[in-house]
Amino acid sequence: MKTIKVEASVSYEVQIGSGLLTGCGERIRAVTPRAVRCVLVTDDTVAPLYAERVERELAGAGYECARFVIPSGEQSKNAESFIRLLNFCADFRLTRTDLIAALGGGVVGDLAGFAAASYMRGVSFVQLPTTLLAAVDSSVGGKTAIDLDAGKNLAGAFYQPSLVLCDYDTLATLRPEVFTDGCAEVIKYGVLGDEALFTHLEQRGQDFDTEYVIARCVEMKRDIVNADEFETGCRRLLNLGHTLGHAVEKRSGFALSHGCSVAIGLAAVARSAASEGICTPECAERIIRCLRRFGLPTETEYGLDELYDIMLSDKKRSGDSVSIIVPEKIGACRVEPMPVARAKEFFAH
């Protein structure tokens, strides 16, 4: 097992290993000693696989548990689900010393975390990620949110969990396309700050060393979050591929997954960076080739004009400017602030 300590406004551990759902109740009890009740938030894909097992573990550790299940998919990360979850917590008589646990992928974690931040102005929160994307990215760092009609993640809060338990045995039950989806974020981390990680992915493809890759991504995110918890500086680097990616995702009506959308955004920003001399054409081609090796898309059918309109509502916009994360080489990226009109020109390459 690998343990990574995050030192943000709240200090907590990310525990990564095989079989961690067994004994998860006692691990959670160690960080929430006063909690009596637990609302377990999950979705209708994960619940049949793991919910009863986790509930038994929680009951064995002395928790009274209630399950809140949402339909799987981004469409559930909305205001209606958020309010239903808050009312569910109130009906269950959850108190300020109790607990919300997220069992699932990024949608479950984002929704449950925002509810934990909001209910009674904050209750304890733990993450039990079951997807690769959630394990390497969304479960760590305290970003919680729901989507609004205007765009993705526009209502939310920075709210750190008390514990993240990543049992990577759960990855074995993922549909192949869901596992592939998470690989986009893994590749992003390699491009962002670790050429050795990127090279490992290039060489091994989806047969990568699971614990090494998850732990390395979490370590990188830990370092960035510790330095910039509230995304006023270097944490913006984590948005590599996301500005255009979020626009593609929303334009598809969320029919295109987050990982596939980020892959398209990453490929687009690599091409544009190469065209403007920020990185070499060889760097851009290496990124695109790696994405394709993992079965991820690198093109979109949507026109730049329609995507640009959506980008104007992106939460990374600040006034009349937007920050685009651009690769300088594999393992090194920078934040490139530019006027929104210039962003359209940038992606036109």
C-alpha positions as CSV (number, residue, x, y, z in Angstrom):
1,M,0.0,0.0,0.0
2,K,1.1,3.5,-0.8
3,T,0.1,6.4,1.5
4,I,0.4,10.0,0.4
5,K,-0.2,12.9,2.8
6,V,-1.9,16.0,1.5
7,E,-1.2,19.2,3.6
8,A,-3.9,21.6,2.5
9,S,-6.2,23.6,4.8
10,V,-7.1,20.1,6.0
11,S,-4.4,17.5,6.3
12,Y,-5.5,14.0,5.1
13,E,-4.1,10.8,3.6
14,V,-4.6,9.2,0.3
15,Q,-4.2,5.5,0.7
16,I,-3.6,3.5,-2.5
17,G,-3.6,-0.2,-2.6
18,S,-5.2,-3.6,-3.3
19,G,-8.2,-4.7,-1.2
20,L,-8.6,-1.5,0.7
21,L,-12.4,-1.7,0.7
22,T,-12.0,-4.6,3.2
23,G,-11.5,-2.8,6.5
24,C,-12.6,0.6,5.1
25,G,-14.9,1.1,8.0
26,E,-12.1,1.1,10.6
27,R,-9.9,3.3,8.4
28,I,-12.8,5.8,8.1
29,R,-13.5,5.5,11.8
30,A,-9.9,6.6,12.5
31,V,-10.5,10.0,10.9
32,T,-14.2,10.5,12.0
33,P,-14.2,9.2,15.6
34,R,-17.3,11.1,16.6
35,A,-19.5,10.2,13.7
36,V,-22.6,8.1,14.3
37,R,-24.4,8.2,10.9
38,C,-23.1,8.0,7.4
39,V,-24.8,8.8,4.1
40,L,-23.2,6.7,1.4
41,V,-23.5,8.3,-2.0
42,T,-23.1,6.1,-5.0
43,D,-24.6,5.5,-8.5
44,D,-26.7,2.7,-10.0
45,T,-23.6,1.2,-11.7
46,V,-21.4,1.0,-8.6
47,A,-24.1,0.2,-6.0
48,P,-24.7,-3.4,-7.1
49,L,-21.0,-4.1,-7.2
50,Y,-19.7,-2.5,-3.9
51,A,-22.4,-0.7,-1.8
52,E,-23.4,-3.7,0.4
53,R,-19.8,-4.6,1.1
54,V,-19.0,-1.0,2.1
55,E,-22.1,-0.7,4.2
56,R,-21.2,-3.9,6.1
57,E,-17.7,-2.5,6.8
58,L,-19.3,0.8,8.0
59,A,-21.8,-1.0,10.2
60,G,-19.0,-3.1,11.6
61,A,-17.2,0.1,12.6
62,G,-20.3,1.4,14.4
63,Y,-21.9,3.6,11.7
64,E,-25.6,3.8,11.0
65,C,-25.7,4.0,7.2
66,A,-28.2,5.2,4.6
67,R,-27.6,4.8,0.8
68,F,-28.3,7.6,-1.7
69,V,-28.1,6.4,-5.3
70,I,-28.1,8.5,-8.4
71,P,-28.2,7.4,-12.1
72,S,-24.7,7.1,-13.4
73,G,-23.4,9.8,-15.7
74,E,-22.7,13.5,-15.8
75,Q,-26.4,14.3,-16.2
76,S,-26.9,13.5,-12.5
77,K,-24.4,16.2,-11.4
78,N,-27.0,18.9,-11.2
79,A,-28.9,21.1,-8.9
80,E,-31.8,18.7,-8.6
81,S,-29.6,15.9,-7.4
82,F,-27.8,18.2,-5.0
83,I,-31.0,19.4,-3.3
84,R,-32.4,15.8,-3.1
85,L,-29.2,14.8,-1.4
86,L,-29.3,17.6,1.1
87,N,-32.9,16.7,1.9
88,F,-32.0,13.1,2.2
89,C,-29.3,14.0,4.7
90,A,-31.8,16.1,6.7
91,D,-34.4,13.3,6.7
92,F,-31.8,10.8,7.9
93,R,-31.0,13.3,10.7
94,L,-27.4,13.6,9.8
95,T,-25.6,16.0,12.2
96,R,-22.6,18.2,11.9
97,T,-20.4,15.5,13.5
98,D,-21.6,12.8,11.0
99,L,-20.2,11.8,7.7
100,I,-20.9,11.7,3.9
101,A,-19.0,9.1,1.9
102,A,-18.6,9.0,-1.9
103,L,-18.4,5.6,-3.5
104,G,-17.9,5.9,-7.2
105,G,-16.4,8.0,-9.9
106,G,-16.0,11.7,-10.4
107,V,-19.7,12.6,-10.7
108,V,-20.4,10.9,-7.3
109,G,-17.4,12.5,-5.6
110,D,-18.1,16.0,-6.9
111,L,-21.8,15.8,-5.9
112,A,-21.2,14.2,-2.5
113,G,-18.4,16.6,-1.7
114,F,-20.4,19.7,-2.6
115,A,-23.2,18.4,-0.4
116,A,-20.8,17.7,2.4
117,A,-19.4,21.3,2.1
118,S,-23.0,22.7,2.2
119,Y,-25.0,20.6,4.6
120,M,-25.0,22.3,8.0
121,R,-22.1,24.4,6.6
122,G,-19.8,21.4,6.5
123,V,-19.7,17.7,7.6
124,S,-16.9,15.2,7.3
125,F,-16.4,13.7,3.9
126,V,-14.5,10.7,2.6
127,Q,-13.8,9.5,-1.0
128,L,-13.8,5.9,-2.1
129,P,-13.0,6.3,-5.8
130,T,-13.8,3.3,-8.0
131,T,-12.7,4.7,-11.4
132,L,-9.2,5.5,-12.7
133,L,-10.2,9.1,-13.4
134,A,-11.5,9.6,-9.8
135,A,-8.5,7.8,-8.3
136,V,-5.8,10.0,-10.1
137,D,-7.6,13.3,-10.1
138,S,-11.1,14.2,-8.9
139,S,-11.0,12.5,-5.5
140,V,-7.9,14.5,-4.4
141,G,-7.6,18.2,-3.9
142,G,-11.0,19.3,-2.6
143,K,-12.7,20.5,-5.8
144,T,-16.4,19.8,-5.5
145,A,-19.1,21.0,-7.8
146,I,-22.3,20.5,-9.8
147,D,-23.0,21.6,-13.4
148,L,-25.3,24.5,-14.4
149,D,-27.2,24.9,-17.6
150,A,-24.5,27.4,-18.7
151,G,-21.6,25.0,-18.1
152,K,-19.7,22.4,-16.2
153,N,-18.7,22.8,-12.5
154,L,-20.0,26.3,-12.3
155,A,-21.4,25.9,-8.7
156,G,-19.2,24.3,-6.1
157,A,-16.8,24.7,-3.3
158,F,-13.2,23.9,-2.3
159,Y,-13.7,21.3,0.4
160,Q,-11.1,18.8,1.3
161,P,-12.0,15.2,2.3
162,S,-10.9,13.7,5.6
163,L,-9.6,10.6,3.8
164,V,-9.3,9.1,0.3
165,L,-9.2,5.3,0.1
166,C,-8.2,4.1,-3.4
167,D,-8.8,0.4,-3.8
168,Y,-7.5,-0.2,-7.3
169,D,-9.1,-3.7,-7.4
170,T,-12.3,-1.8,-8.3
171,L,-10.7,-0.9,-11.7
172,A,-11.2,-4.6,-12.7
173,T,-14.9,-4.1,-12.9
174,L,-14.8,-1.0,-15.1
175,R,-16.1,-1.2,-18.6
176,P,-13.1,-0.9,-21.0
177,E,-14.3,2.5,-22.2
178,V,-14.5,3.8,-18.7
179,F,-11.0,2.7,-17.9
180,T,-9.8,4.3,-21.1
181,D,-11.5,7.5,-20.1
182,G,-9.4,7.8,-17.0
183,C,-6.2,7.3,-19.1
184,A,-6.7,10.7,-20.5
185,E,-6.1,12.3,-17.1
186,V,-3.1,10.0,-16.5
187,I,-1.5,11.1,-19.8
188,K,-2.2,14.7,-18.9
189,Y,-0.1,14.3,-15.7
190,G,2.8,12.9,-17.7
191,V,2.7,15.9,-20.1
192,L,2.2,18.3,-17.3
193,G,5.2,17.4,-15.1
194,D,6.8,14.0,-15.4
195,E,8.4,12.8,-18.6
196,A,9.4,9.5,-17.0
197,L,5.7,8.8,-16.3
198,F,4.8,9.8,-19.8
199,T,7.5,7.4,-21.2
200,H,6.1,4.6,-19.0
201,L,2.7,5.1,-20.5
202,E,4.1,5.3,-24.1
203,Q,5.9,2.0,-23.6
204,R,3.3,0.1,-21.6
205,G,0.0,1.4,-22.9
206,Q,-2.9,0.2,-20.8
207,D,-0.7,-2.5,-19.3
208,F,0.9,0.1,-17.0
209,D,1.9,-0.4,-13.4
210,T,-1.3,0.5,-11.7
211,E,0.0,1.5,-8.2
212,Y,3.0,3.4,-9.6
213,V,0.9,5.4,-12.0
214,I,-1.9,6.2,-9.6
215,A,0.5,7.2,-6.8
216,R,2.6,9.3,-9.1
217,C,-0.4,11.2,-10.4
218,V,-1.6,11.7,-6.8
219,E,1.8,12.9,-5.7
220,M,1.9,15.5,-8.5
221,K,-1.6,16.7,-7.6
222,R,-0.7,16.8,-3.9
223,D,2.3,19.0,-4.6
224,I,0.3,21.4,-6.7
225,V,-2.6,21.5,-4.2
226,N,-0.3,22.1,-1.3
227,A,1.2,25.1,-3.2
228,D,-2.1,26.5,-4.4
229,E,-5.2,25.0,-2.8
230,F,-7.6,27.6,-4.2
231,E,-6.4,27.8,-7.8
232,T,-5.0,31.3,-7.9
233,G,-1.7,30.3,-9.4
234,C,0.0,27.0,-10.3
235,R,-3.1,24.8,-9.7
236,R,-4.4,26.2,-13.0
237,L,-1.9,23.9,-14.6
238,L,-4.2,21.0,-13.8
239,N,-6.6,22.4,-16.4
240,L,-4.3,21.2,-19.3
241,G,-6.7,20.1,-22.1
242,H,-9.8,21.2,-20.1
243,T,-10.7,24.6,-21.6
244,L,-11.5,23.2,-25.1
245,G,-12.3,19.8,-23.6
246,H,-15.1,21.1,-21.3
247,A,-16.6,22.9,-24.3
248,V,-16.6,19.7,-26.4
249,E,-18.1,17.8,-23.5
250,K,-20.9,20.3,-23.0
251,R,-21.5,20.6,-26.8
252,S,-22.1,16.9,-27.0
253,G,-24.7,17.1,-24.2
254,F,-22.3,15.1,-22.1
255,A,-22.7,12.1,-24.5
256,L,-18.9,12.4,-24.9
257,S,-17.2,11.4,-21.7
258,H,-14.9,13.7,-19.7
259,G,-11.8,11.8,-20.5
260,C,-12.4,11.6,-24.2
261,S,-13.2,15.4,-24.2
262,V,-10.0,16.1,-22.3
263,A,-8.1,14.0,-24.8
264,I,-9.5,16.1,-27.7
265,G,-8.6,19.3,-25.8
266,L,-5.1,18.0,-25.0
267,A,-4.5,17.2,-28.7
268,A,-5.8,20.5,-29.8
269,V,-3.7,22.5,-27.4
270,A,-0.6,20.5,-28.4
271,R,-1.2,21.2,-32.1
272,S,-1.7,24.9,-31.4
273,A,1.3,25.2,-29.2
274,A,3.4,23.5,-31.9
275,S,2.0,25.9,-34.6
276,E,2.9,28.9,-32.4
277,G,6.4,27.6,-31.6
278,I,5.7,27.0,-27.9
279,C,6.6,23.4,-28.3
280,T,8.2,21.4,-31.1
281,P,6.1,19.5,-33.7
282,E,7.7,16.3,-32.4
283,C,6.4,17.1,-28.9
284,A,2.9,17.6,-30.2
285,E,3.0,14.4,-32.3
286,R,4.3,12.4,-29.3
287,I,1.3,13.5,-27.2
288,I,-1.2,12.8,-30.0
289,R,0.4,9.4,-30.7
290,C,0.2,8.4,-27.0
291,L,-3.5,9.4,-26.8
292,R,-4.2,7.3,-29.9
293,R,-2.3,4.3,-28.4
294,F,-4.7,4.4,-25.5
295,G,-7.7,4.5,-27.9
296,L,-8.6,8.1,-27.1
297,P,-9.9,10.6,-29.7
298,T,-7.8,13.5,-30.9
299,E,-10.3,15.2,-33.2
300,T,-13.8,16.7,-32.8
301,E,-16.6,17.1,-35.3
302,Y,-17.7,20.4,-33.7
303,G,-16.7,23.7,-35.3
304,L,-14.6,26.2,-33.4
305,D,-17.3,28.9,-33.5
306,E,-19.8,26.8,-31.5
307,L,-17.1,25.6,-29.1
308,Y,-15.8,29.2,-28.6
309,D,-19.3,30.3,-27.5
310,I,-19.2,27.6,-24.8
311,M,-15.7,28.5,-23.8
312,L,-16.9,32.0,-22.9
313,S,-18.9,30.5,-20.0
314,D,-15.9,28.4,-18.7
315,K,-15.1,29.0,-15.1
316,K,-11.4,29.4,-15.9
317,R,-12.3,32.7,-17.7
318,S,-11.5,35.9,-15.8
319,G,-13.1,39.0,-17.1
320,D,-12.1,39.3,-20.8
321,S,-9.2,36.8,-20.5
322,V,-8.8,33.1,-20.2
323,S,-5.8,31.0,-19.2
324,I,-4.8,28.3,-21.6
325,I,-2.3,25.7,-20.3
326,V,0.2,24.9,-23.0
327,P,3.0,22.3,-23.2
328,E,6.5,23.6,-23.7
329,K,7.9,20.0,-23.8
330,I,6.9,16.7,-22.3
331,G,7.0,17.2,-18.5
332,A,6.8,21.0,-18.6
333,C,3.8,23.3,-19.2
334,R,3.0,26.9,-18.5
335,V,-0.1,29.1,-18.0
336,E,-0.7,31.3,-21.0
337,P,-3.2,34.1,-20.2
338,M,-4.8,35.6,-23.3
339,P,-7.8,37.7,-24.3
340,V,-10.8,35.5,-25.1
341,A,-10.7,36.6,-28.7
342,R,-7.1,35.6,-28.9
343,A,-8.1,32.1,-27.5
344,K,-10.2,31.6,-30.6
345,E,-7.3,32.5,-32.8
346,F,-5.0,30.2,-30.8
347,F,-7.2,27.1,-31.3
348,A,-7.8,27.9,-35.0
349,H,-4.5,26.3,-35.9
